[in-house]
Amino acid sequence: MTEPTAQRPAPVRTRVSELLGVEYPIVQAPMGWIARSQLASAVSNAGGLGIIETSSGELDNVRDEIMRMRDLTDKPFGVDLLTAMPGSMVAQVEAIIEGGGSVFVAGLGVPAEVVDLCHAHGVLVVNMCGKVDHARRALDAGCDMVVAQGTEAGGHTGTVATMPLVPQIVDAVGDRIPVVAAGGLFDGRGLAAALALGADGVWMGTRFIATPEARGVVGYKEAMLAAQEDGTVVSRAFSGKTMRVLRNDTTRYYEEHPDELTPFPEQLGISMNGGFFHLGGDERTPGVDPAREGYPTGQGVGAIDALVPAGELVHRIVAEAEALAAQGVQELVLISQITTNYGLDLYGKPQLAQLLRALGEVEIPWIRVHYAYPTGLTPEVLAAYREVPNVLPYLDLPLQHSHPEVLRAMNRPWQADVTGGLLSRIREQLPDAVLRTTFIVGFPGETEEHFQHLLDFVAEQRFDHVGVFTFSPEDGTPAADLPNPVPAAVAQERKDRLMALQQPIAAERNACWVGRIVDVLIEQENPSTGEMLGRCSRYAPEVDGEVRVMPGEGGLCAAPGTMVPVRITAADTYDLIGEVVGAKAMVEGVLASRRTSA
């Protein structure tokens, strides 16, 4: 009953795999009229959790499908019931118990009367959730696991996207029951991303439709393989409820004639009687017109280019996720337009400090933050910088200018408060901070007086790294129409003067690192000379300098992608030079430091 174990990935242990008794935290979604025993057993035999659907709701059909499943696998499996049709719910659940199902999936609410019945017979209860409140209600009802399904999913779906939904549901209930991520996930990268968001596994539907084992009417799988990333639409055309389906002639017709749509279940009857929604059909069903048929499909469809056996697909997903983990990610860069405002849209107030502390639990050596606006560097945020070991004391401050009048013209009047005093307070709380900023010169209306103010500011603050850009008007932006433009030649001359001022400052700041032993992330290697190129914590990727590293005593070196201790031996304006050191040199350095401090 089980497939050969050659090339079978090692088990992946999460709360989901432990709870379900499976090898991998991959759950196949119970797509209506598609996920029958042939598909579900292949997934279970491969080490995931296969789930059969019982959309008809007829008790004999439920029993028959469970028995077929039992004949095809001895692994754990689940059964989905339409709990919106509760007439025979208890009898259906009893059939699951009798048939040896290990999981009951409630897709449309959880009837409290069957939860205790399931638990009394060792059957787990799983609930689909499209909102945080749904997850809380599922927890209160006694569910053992919830599925956080984003709007990217195929079929009947909610309105909240997967990326923001999953961590919010994790925050709400994840400390008590496992959370599985769903919606737009189709490969090992999706599994890795789900785990990174705090989920304990993935729930995949659309990708499993494109398998030989999945049931489907004529043209379904072919249409999926031909679809692009924007090939789906949320439409009420087929059931009267919002459903994500492949865009076709039917969806386009109702987009043009929305007044002809009727509520559920009337619209469902119209589409079935009209011959453009063959629920319960398969490859043998006659009269299917692929140009009009309803094909529920998630947004990940654009990445599907071939039919893959379900068991092989499970193993591919696990192998891809393992490969990502094995790459040994060394640095995570957080970047947004205003990173210090993280959480404002989700929680009503900035939550960067909380995010940094959470990332401190991730096994990545360096966490680097870009675009940290000084006014958002609160004592709480700076404390997180100090106290979380893998958060680098690297502050990228996009100041743009120093003169209040120029800042007002840039529509940044709030930044006029970013004075030397504020930057001094930041340095006091974070003494080891590396400060980087960028400036724009030649902005419309910038006078020589304004520019001199900027020169004085840079001379006083002595930033580690400074990027300077000349103003470039962009059509359609307010700045493009401002009066008093600065001639291009003048703007370029001001850029040159500012960079000439900053260069000796940068050289001085670099020189302070000579003699230190620092961790360097090696990025390139010259095999003929042994010289390596990398970055230490004071250099962000692609925007700052490099560390040129020579082999140490005995030819000590390091491969790209690894982090190695390096003694800095020299510095120039932008780069550092050093050599790899071994454990002996590191110990000697520590002892020397202790003697000096004593």
C-alpha positions, -999 to +999 in steps of 0.1 A: +000+000+000+029+023+005+051+036-022+089+028-024+110+047+001+139+055-023+145+092-024+120+097+004+130+127+025+136+124+062+106+132+084+099+169+092+089+173+129+064+200+137+034+202+160+012+193+131+032+162+120+033+150+156-004+157+162-015+140+130+009+111+132+024+118+098+059+122+084+055+157+069+034+187+079+016+187+045-021+184+044-040+179+011-072+200+011-105+182+007-116+198-026-153+192-033-159+164-057-122+162-064-104+148-034-116+112-033-098+081-020-074+077-050-058+111-043-061+112-005-045+077-001-016+087-024-009+117-002-012+097+031+010+069+017+036+095+008+038+108+044+014+137+044-023+138+054-048+130+027-084+141+032-114+127+014-144+149+007-180+139+011-198+167-006-229+147-014-236+143+023-253+110+017-245+086+045-240+055+023-216+074+000-196+086+030-193+051+043-183+037+009-156+063+003-141+058+037-140+020+031-122+026-002-097+048+016-092+021+042-084-004+014-058+019-001-038+030+029-031+021+065-018+056+072-038+084+090-064+102+069-091+128+073-127+132+062-144+165+053-181+171+059-203+200+049-213+211+083-237+237+068-260+207+062-263+193+098-293+169+093-273+138+096-241+152+111-239+128+140-244+098+118-218+110+094-193+115+122-200+081+135-193+067+100-159+085+102-152+069+135-163+034+124-142+037+092-110+045+111-106+082+101-083+101+123-093+136+115-127+153+110-125+185+090-153+211+095-151+235+066-181+256+074-183+259+112-180+235+140-211+219+155-203+217+192-224+185+196-199+164+176-166+177+190-170+157+222-181+126+201-149+129+180-126+133+210-142+104+228-131+082+200-097+097+194-107+117+163-092+151+159-113+181+148-099+207+124-116+239+114-111+262+084-107+299+093-106+330+072-105+355+101-089+357+135-123+356+152-131+323+134-099+308+149-108+320+184-143+305+181-128+272+168-104+271+198-133+278+222-153+250+205-125+225+213-109+222+179-075+206+178-061+225+149-071+254+127-064+262+090-056+299+083-068+302+048-061+334+029-081+348+000-055+334-025-071+300-021-094+284-047-131+279-042-151+297-015-126+320+001-124+350+024-110+385+020-078+385+040-046+375+023-025+346+035+007+366+045-011+389+070-037+363+081-014+335+092+008+354+117-023+371+132-040+337+137-008+323+151-006+352+175-043+346+186-043+308+191-010+294+181+003+290+217-026+265+224-033+247+191-013+242+159-020+265+129-017+254+093-013+279+065-034+278+033-040+299+003-017+304-027+009+278-014+021+253-039+057+242-033+085+238-008+090+275-007+055+279+005+061+253+032+093+272+043+074+305+043+045+291+063+069+278+090+087+312+090+053+329+096+048+307+127+025+281+112+032+244+118+025+232+083+007+238+050-027+230+036-026+227-002-055+222-026-049+237-061-015+220-065-030+186-058-057+190-084-029+189-110-022+153-103-032+121-121-050+109-090-073+139-086-109+137-100-121+164-123-143+172-153-130+175-188-106+204-194-101+212-157-064+202-154-056+213-189-070+248-182-049+249-150-017+241-168-024+269-194-034+295-168-011+325-159-005+340-125-035+364-130-058+337-145-082+335-115-110+357-104-133+358-074-168+355-088-204+347-077-211+333-111-213+296-102-228+293-067-240+328-057-212+330-032-178+345-038-156+317-052-121+319-067-122+302-101-104+303-134-115+333-154-135+323-185-165+332-206-190+327-178-171+349-153-167+376-179-205+374-188-215+380-152-189+408-148-208+425-176-243+415-163-241+416-125-278+423-123-285+387-135-267+371-105-289+355-078-281+345-042-270+310-031-284+284-037-305+298-066-274+307-086-259+273-080-291+257-095-289+281-125-253+272-132-258+235-128-291+234-149-274+257-174-247+232-180-217+253-169-210+238-134-209+200-133-206+193-096-198+157-090-186+151-125-154+135-137-135+130-169-163+109-184-190+135-177-206+147-211-215+182-221-186+200-204-176+232-222-141+243-208-147+278-220-178+281-197-172+255-169-165+265-133-130+255-123-123+264-086-086+273-086-062+292-063-037+319-072-007+296-072-020+281-105+004+301-126+033+281-111+019+248-121+032+235-155+029+198-153+008+169-137+028+153-110+018+122-091+005+131-056+031+111-037+060+125-057+046+160-052+046+156-014+083+145-015+092+173-039+077+199-015+096+185+015+129+183-004+125+219-016+119+232+019+149+212+032+171+226+005+162+261+015+170+254+051+203+237+041+214+268+023+223+282+056+208+317+055+232+340+074+215+374+071+179+387+071+173+422+059+141+440+070+131+467+046+100+488+038+092+524+030+091+532+068+103+501+087+100+517+121+062+519+114+059+481+113+027+470+128+008+503+125-016+489+099-021+456+117-022+466+154-029+503+154+006+512+167+042+504+157+055+470+168+091+470+155+105+463+190+082+432+193+092+420+158+129+423+166+126+403+198+106+376+180+133+374+153+158+369+180+144+334+183+152+327+146+185+309+140+199+335+116+232+352+127+224+387+114+191+407+114+196+440+096+170+468+095+168+494+066+149+526+065+146+531+103+133+566+107+149+584+136+116+595+151+105+558+152+137+547+171+119+548+205+136+537+237+118+503+233+131+498+198+167+508+208+165+484+238+156+456+213+187+466+193+209+464+224+194+432+239+187+409+209+220+394+200+214+388+163+199+423+156+228+443+143+235+478+156+232+491+121+209+521+116+199+531+081+184+566+085+169+580+053+173+617+063+174+632+027+183+667+040+190+687+071+175+721+064+138+725+076+128+745+046+140+719+022+124+691+042+091+710+041+094+712+003+101+675+003+068+670+023+088+658+053+082+686+078+081+661+107+118+654+100+128+689+110+130+675+146+158+652+136+185+673+150+219+666+164+204+662+198+181+634+187+210+616+170+231+621+201+204+604+222+203+575+198+241+571+200+240+573+239+215+544+240+233+524+213+270+533+216+282+507+190+257+519+163+268+521+127+249+551+112+241+552+075+221+578+057+212+593+023+208+628+011+193+645-020+210+677-033+197+700-059+161+697-048+139+725-063+144+757-042+176+745-025+199+775-020+236+777-013+226+785+023+205+754+025+233+733+011+258+748+036+235+738+064+237+702+051+275+704+049+277+715+085+253+688+096+273+660+079+306+674+093+291+675+128+274+641+128+302+620+112+281+593+097+297+560+089+282+557+055+266+584+033+249+581+000+243+613-021+220+617-050+211+646-072+174+655-076+158+639-107+123+651-116+097+623-123+067+631-143+035+630-123+051+637-089+045+669-070+082+678-069+084+678-108+063+709-108+080+729-080+094+763-089+131+773-087+147+742-101+184+738-094+206+735-126+219+700-131+255+713-131+250+730-098+234+699-083+263+677-095+289+702-080+271+701-047+271+663-047+309+663-054+315+687-025+294+667-001+311+634-010+346+651-007+336+661+028+323+627+037+353+607+024+378+615+051+351+609+077+343+575+063+380+567+063+383+577+099+353+556+109+367+526+091+401+531+107+385+525+141+380+489+132+417+481+126+429+456+151+395+441+159+385+405+153+351+405+136+328+381+120+328+383+082+303+368+059+323+355+029+306+361-005+333+355-031+366+337-034+395+339-058+407+303-061+440+313-077+451+337-049+429+325-020+417+361-014+381+363-003+355+391-004+329+395+023+311+419+046+312+425+084+283+438+104+290+475+095+284+469+058+250+463+043+248+443+011+252+462-022+253+497-007+283+498+016+319+486+014+336+452+015+361+433+036+390+419+016+401+388+034+434+370+030+440+334+042+453+332+078+481+312+094+484+278+078+463+288+048+431+292+069+402+302+045+365+300+042+340+291+015+314+316+002+282+316+023+301+309+056+309+333+084+345+334+097+364+354+123+387+379+106+413+403+122+411+437+105+447+448+096+441+479+074+414+502+062+408+526+033+380+551+026+353+525+020+367+490+026+385+470+053+413+445+049+419+415+071+430+379+075+413+348+087+421+339+123+418+306+142+407+298+177+442+304+191+442+340+179+407+346+191+416+334+227+447+355+227+426+385+217+402+380+245+430+376+271+447+408+258+414+426+261+410+415+297+445+426+306+439+460+291+406+465+310+422+453+342 
